[in-house]
Amino acid sequence: MSGNKGIVYSVNDSNQLTVKLPLESNPKALKGEFKVGKDNSLIYLMNEPDKWQRRYGIPIRVEFEGEWQLTPDCDLVLNLKDDEGFNEESLVIRGDIFFSEGDSLLFKIKSKVSSSVTRISFLKLRGRWDADKFNRITFEIDKKGKPDTLTFKGVWDVNKKQEVVYKYRKLKTKSEKTLTLKGYWDVLSRNRLSYVLEGKNKSRFDFKVSWGTKNIYPQKGKIKYRIGVGAGRLREESIKALYGDWKFGKRTGLSFEMRYGKRIRKLKFSAEVKSKNKSKVILSLLGRKGSPLGINLVFKKENLPEKDFNWFLKMKSSGRSKYVGAGGELRF
């Protein structure tokens, strides 16, 4: 890419910054390494002799600003600002994406130090993981103005530990890479399923879904949902499920206990008694603000301890006093 004073910068296949100097035909690879600066700028710290730097007028620290994006290979691209004198061209850094914690993204790169030595380092971009209107995974990179958005355009999935995973394939090497995002599921409102990332952060995915079935039977231990991911021709729809065990106690309320490998978390619900008879009780599950989720939980007598089933039958039926939450029956 073109820079000031006729200097041309680029990044070679070994993740080294290269410079093409005026009156020279071939670019030179510069010894050094990439770092991330304040406001998520890209910095290259040079490790060339002082004499060489003075001769060509290149500073020991070169900083680039622009807009971050992803290539189809999930490599990082920095589209440089035109007011930096780089003619809106791009720097492409090749590597692999890692998830470290909720409000950052780690990018692993390999770069040559010498013909026999390779350095492994990480670029840490600060921001927030989110989902766009097409239920795609995104990472919003913090900037002073509008954040840059990295969009993972493929379809994500859920592994055996009930964690969100994103797989992508490197076109040149044809190797498959897996990005695992550790967190836990939550249901906040109707047709909205959330995945909250681990750690003290603001990152979460709020997915638009439709419930796979209106009536849930606790003994089956799952909540089915239908979700579409992607835009246009890349959009795929599938039916997925949350797996766990339904728990009920008059003091603890209603919860769905989910296992994430060795981790266990409870998805807590409140509910309104919709109907009851001598053979079953139907509960309408409610969101955090008390609005119906559009899901009914059906307890059959044979699948619920007799004392709990009788407790449901004895509940008063005066309007919305038929409300189940932590602490048992609550009245409005």
C-alpha positions as CSV (number, residue, x, y, z in Angstrom):
1,M,0.0,0.0,0.0
2,S,1.1,3.5,-0.7
3,G,2.3,5.8,2.1
4,N,3.8,9.3,2.5
5,K,7.0,10.3,0.8
6,G,6.7,7.5,-1.8
7,I,7.0,4.7,0.8
8,V,4.8,1.6,0.2
9,Y,3.9,-0.6,3.2
10,S,2.3,-4.1,3.1
11,V,2.3,-7.4,5.0
12,N,3.9,-10.5,3.6
13,D,2.8,-14.1,4.0
14,S,5.0,-14.4,7.1
15,N,3.2,-11.6,8.9
16,Q,6.1,-9.2,8.6
17,L,5.6,-5.5,7.7
18,T,7.3,-4.8,4.4
19,V,8.4,-1.5,3.0
20,K,9.1,-0.5,-0.6
21,L,11.4,2.5,-0.6
22,P,11.6,5.1,-3.3
23,L,13.8,4.2,-6.3
24,E,13.9,0.5,-5.1
25,S,12.1,-2.2,-7.0
26,N,11.7,-4.9,-4.3
27,P,10.1,-4.5,-0.9
28,K,12.1,-5.2,2.2
29,A,10.7,-7.2,5.2
30,L,11.2,-5.2,8.4
31,K,12.2,-7.0,11.6
32,G,9.7,-6.4,14.4
33,E,6.3,-7.3,15.6
34,F,2.7,-6.2,15.5
35,K,0.9,-4.8,18.6
36,V,-2.5,-3.3,19.3
37,G,-2.5,0.3,20.6
38,K,-5.0,2.6,22.2
39,D,-8.3,2.9,20.4
40,N,-7.5,-0.5,18.8
41,S,-5.0,0.9,16.3
42,L,-2.4,-1.4,14.8
43,I,1.3,-0.8,15.7
44,Y,4.5,-2.2,14.3
45,L,7.5,-2.0,16.6
46,M,10.6,-2.1,14.4
47,N,13.8,-4.0,15.4
48,E,16.1,-2.6,12.7
49,P,19.5,-0.9,13.5
50,D,19.3,2.8,14.3
51,K,21.6,3.6,11.3
52,W,19.2,1.9,8.9
53,Q,16.2,3.8,10.4
54,R,17.9,7.2,10.1
55,R,19.0,6.4,6.6
56,Y,15.5,5.8,5.2
57,G,13.6,8.0,7.6
58,I,11.4,5.3,8.9
59,P,10.4,5.6,12.6
60,I,10.9,2.7,15.1
61,R,7.2,2.7,15.8
62,V,4.7,2.8,12.9
63,E,1.0,3.2,13.8
64,F,-1.9,2.5,11.4
65,E,-5.5,3.5,11.9
66,G,-8.5,2.5,9.9
67,E,-11.5,0.1,9.9
68,W,-11.1,-3.5,10.9
69,Q,-12.8,-6.3,9.0
70,L,-12.6,-10.1,8.4
71,T,-11.7,-11.9,5.3
72,P,-13.6,-15.1,4.2
73,D,-10.6,-17.0,5.8
74,C,-11.3,-15.1,9.1
75,D,-8.0,-13.2,8.8
76,L,-7.8,-9.6,10.0
77,V,-7.9,-6.7,7.6
78,L,-7.2,-3.1,8.5
79,N,-8.6,-0.8,5.8
80,L,-6.5,2.3,6.2
81,K,-7.8,5.8,6.5
82,D,-7.3,7.9,3.4
83,D,-6.2,10.9,5.5
84,E,-3.2,8.8,6.7
85,G,-1.8,9.0,3.1
86,F,-2.4,5.3,2.4
87,N,-5.1,5.7,-0.3
88,E,-7.7,3.6,1.6
89,E,-5.7,0.4,1.0
90,S,-5.4,-2.5,3.4
91,L,-3.1,-4.5,5.6
92,V,-4.0,-8.2,5.9
93,I,-2.7,-10.2,8.9
94,R,-3.0,-13.9,8.7
95,G,-3.8,-16.0,11.8
96,D,-6.5,-17.7,14.0
97,I,-9.2,-16.2,16.2
98,F,-9.4,-17.1,19.8
99,F,-11.9,-16.3,22.5
100,S,-10.3,-15.2,25.8
101,E,-12.9,-13.4,27.7
102,G,-16.2,-11.7,27.1
103,D,-15.0,-8.2,26.1
104,S,-12.0,-9.1,23.9
105,L,-10.9,-11.1,20.9
106,L,-7.5,-12.7,20.7
107,F,-5.9,-13.2,17.3
108,K,-3.0,-15.6,17.1
109,I,-0.3,-14.9,14.5
110,K,2.9,-16.6,13.5
111,S,5.7,-14.4,12.1
112,K,9.3,-15.0,11.0
113,V,12.1,-13.7,13.2
114,S,14.8,-15.3,11.0
115,S,15.0,-18.1,8.5
116,S,15.0,-20.6,11.4
117,V,13.0,-18.9,14.1
118,T,9.2,-18.3,14.1
119,R,7.5,-16.2,16.8
120,I,3.9,-16.8,18.0
121,S,2.2,-13.7,19.4
122,F,-1.3,-12.5,20.1
123,L,-3.2,-9.3,19.1
124,K,-5.9,-8.4,21.6
125,L,-8.8,-6.3,20.3
126,R,-11.1,-4.8,22.9
127,G,-14.8,-4.6,22.3
128,R,-18.0,-6.6,22.7
129,W,-19.4,-9.8,21.3
130,D,-23.0,-9.5,20.0
131,A,-25.4,-10.9,17.4
132,D,-26.8,-9.0,14.4
133,K,-30.4,-9.0,13.1
134,F,-29.6,-12.2,11.1
135,N,-28.5,-14.1,14.3
136,R,-24.9,-14.0,13.1
137,I,-22.0,-13.7,15.6
138,T,-20.3,-10.3,15.6
139,F,-17.6,-8.6,17.5
140,E,-17.8,-4.8,17.9
141,I,-14.3,-3.2,18.2
142,D,-14.2,-0.2,20.5
143,K,-13.4,3.1,18.7
144,K,-13.8,6.7,19.7
145,G,-16.5,7.2,17.1
146,K,-18.5,4.3,15.5
147,P,-17.2,0.8,16.4
148,D,-15.9,-1.5,13.8
149,T,-17.9,-4.7,13.4
150,L,-16.3,-8.1,12.6
151,T,-19.1,-10.3,11.2
152,F,-18.8,-14.1,11.2
153,K,-21.0,-14.8,8.2
154,G,-21.1,-18.6,8.5
155,V,-23.5,-20.6,10.7
156,W,-22.7,-21.2,14.3
157,D,-23.6,-24.4,16.2
158,V,-23.8,-25.8,19.7
159,N,-21.4,-28.5,21.0
160,K,-22.0,-31.4,23.5
161,K,-21.2,-29.0,26.4
162,Q,-24.1,-26.7,25.2
163,E,-21.5,-24.0,24.2
164,V,-21.7,-21.8,21.1
165,V,-19.1,-22.8,18.5
166,Y,-18.2,-21.3,15.2
167,K,-16.2,-23.4,12.6
168,Y,-14.5,-21.9,9.6
169,R,-12.1,-23.3,7.0
170,K,-8.8,-21.8,5.8
171,L,-9.0,-21.7,2.0
172,K,-5.3,-22.1,1.3
173,T,-4.5,-24.9,3.8
174,K,-8.1,-26.3,3.9
175,S,-7.7,-26.8,7.6
176,E,-10.8,-26.4,9.8
177,K,-10.7,-24.1,12.8
178,T,-13.1,-24.0,15.8
179,L,-13.9,-20.9,17.9
180,T,-15.5,-21.9,21.2
181,L,-17.4,-19.2,23.1
182,K,-18.0,-20.3,26.7
183,G,-21.1,-19.0,28.4
184,Y,-24.6,-20.0,29.5
185,W,-28.2,-19.7,28.1
186,D,-31.0,-17.5,29.4
187,V,-34.6,-16.9,28.4
188,L,-35.7,-13.3,29.0
189,S,-38.7,-12.7,26.8
190,R,-41.0,-14.2,24.1
191,N,-39.1,-15.6,21.1
192,R,-35.8,-14.3,22.5
193,L,-33.0,-16.7,23.6
194,S,-29.8,-15.2,25.1
195,Y,-26.3,-16.7,25.4
196,V,-24.4,-14.7,28.0
197,L,-20.6,-15.0,27.8
198,E,-18.5,-15.9,30.8
199,G,-16.8,-13.2,32.9
200,K,-17.6,-9.7,34.1
201,N,-18.5,-8.2,30.8
202,K,-21.3,-6.8,28.6
203,S,-21.0,-9.4,25.9
204,R,-24.1,-11.6,25.0
205,F,-25.9,-12.9,22.0
206,D,-29.6,-12.2,21.9
207,F,-31.0,-14.5,19.2
208,K,-34.4,-14.3,17.6
209,V,-36.1,-17.8,17.8
210,S,-39.4,-19.5,17.7
211,W,-40.2,-22.3,20.2
212,G,-40.2,-25.7,18.6
213,T,-43.2,-26.8,20.7
214,K,-45.8,-24.9,22.7
215,N,-46.1,-27.6,25.4
216,I,-43.0,-28.9,27.3
217,Y,-43.1,-32.1,29.3
218,P,-40.5,-31.9,32.1
219,Q,-39.6,-35.6,31.9
220,K,-38.2,-35.1,28.4
221,G,-35.6,-32.7,29.7
222,K,-35.3,-30.3,26.8
223,I,-36.6,-27.0,25.4
224,K,-36.7,-27.1,21.6
225,Y,-36.4,-23.9,19.4
226,R,-36.1,-23.1,15.8
227,I,-33.6,-20.5,14.6
228,G,-32.5,-19.1,11.3
229,V,-28.8,-17.9,10.9
230,G,-27.4,-15.9,8.0
231,A,-28.6,-13.6,5.3
232,G,-29.8,-14.3,1.7
233,R,-28.4,-17.5,0.2
234,L,-26.3,-18.2,3.3
235,R,-29.3,-18.4,5.6
236,E,-29.9,-21.7,7.2
237,E,-32.8,-22.8,9.5
238,S,-32.5,-25.6,12.1
239,I,-34.2,-26.9,15.2
240,K,-32.0,-27.0,18.3
241,A,-32.6,-27.8,21.9
242,L,-31.5,-26.8,25.4
243,Y,-31.0,-29.9,27.6
244,G,-31.4,-30.1,31.3
245,D,-33.5,-31.2,34.3
246,W,-36.6,-29.4,35.5
247,K,-36.5,-28.8,39.2
248,F,-39.4,-27.5,41.4
249,G,-39.5,-26.6,45.1
250,K,-42.0,-24.5,47.0
251,R,-39.1,-22.4,48.4
252,T,-36.8,-22.4,45.4
253,G,-39.4,-22.1,42.7
254,L,-39.1,-23.5,39.1
255,S,-35.8,-23.9,37.4
256,F,-34.2,-25.7,34.4
257,E,-30.8,-27.1,35.5
258,M,-28.3,-27.2,32.6
259,R,-24.9,-28.9,32.4
260,Y,-22.1,-27.2,30.5
261,G,-19.4,-29.9,30.8
262,K,-18.4,-29.8,34.4
263,R,-20.3,-26.5,35.0
264,I,-23.9,-26.5,36.1
265,R,-26.2,-23.4,35.9
266,K,-29.9,-23.0,36.6
267,L,-32.2,-21.2,34.3
268,K,-34.9,-19.8,36.6
269,F,-38.5,-19.3,35.7
270,S,-41.7,-17.9,37.1
271,A,-45.0,-19.2,35.9
272,E,-48.7,-18.8,36.0
273,V,-51.0,-21.7,36.7
274,K,-53.0,-21.9,33.4
275,S,-55.2,-25.0,34.2
276,K,-55.2,-27.9,36.6
277,N,-57.2,-31.1,37.2
278,K,-56.6,-34.4,38.9
279,S,-54.3,-35.7,36.2
280,K,-52.1,-32.7,35.2
281,V,-51.2,-29.1,35.9
282,I,-50.3,-26.7,33.1
283,L,-48.0,-23.7,33.8
284,S,-47.6,-20.8,31.5
285,L,-43.9,-19.8,31.7
286,L,-43.2,-16.0,32.2
287,G,-40.3,-13.8,31.2
288,R,-38.3,-11.5,33.5
289,K,-41.0,-8.8,33.3
290,G,-43.9,-11.1,33.9
291,S,-45.0,-11.4,30.2
292,P,-45.8,-14.9,28.8
293,L,-43.1,-16.6,26.9
294,G,-45.5,-18.6,24.8
295,I,-44.4,-21.9,26.4
296,N,-46.5,-24.2,28.6
297,L,-44.9,-26.6,31.1
298,V,-47.1,-29.6,31.5
299,F,-46.7,-31.6,34.8
300,K,-48.5,-35.0,34.7
301,K,-49.4,-36.4,38.1
302,E,-47.3,-39.5,37.6
303,N,-44.2,-37.4,36.9
304,L,-44.4,-35.1,39.9
305,P,-44.1,-35.9,43.6
306,E,-47.5,-36.2,45.1
307,K,-47.0,-33.5,47.7
308,D,-46.0,-31.0,45.0
309,F,-48.8,-32.0,42.7
310,N,-51.3,-31.6,45.6
311,W,-49.8,-28.2,46.3
312,F,-50.6,-27.0,42.8
313,L,-54.2,-28.3,43.1
314,K,-54.7,-26.4,46.3
315,M,-53.5,-23.1,44.9
316,K,-56.1,-20.4,44.9
317,S,-57.6,-19.5,41.5
318,S,-58.5,-15.8,42.1
319,G,-57.1,-14.1,39.1
320,R,-53.3,-13.8,38.9
321,S,-52.8,-15.1,42.4
322,K,-52.0,-18.4,40.7
323,Y,-48.4,-17.4,40.3
324,V,-45.4,-19.7,40.9
325,G,-42.0,-18.2,41.8
326,A,-39.2,-18.5,44.3
327,G,-40.9,-18.7,47.7
328,G,-44.0,-20.5,46.3
329,E,-47.2,-18.7,45.5
330,L,-47.0,-15.0,45.0
331,R,-50.0,-12.6,44.9
332,F,-50.5,-9.5,42.8
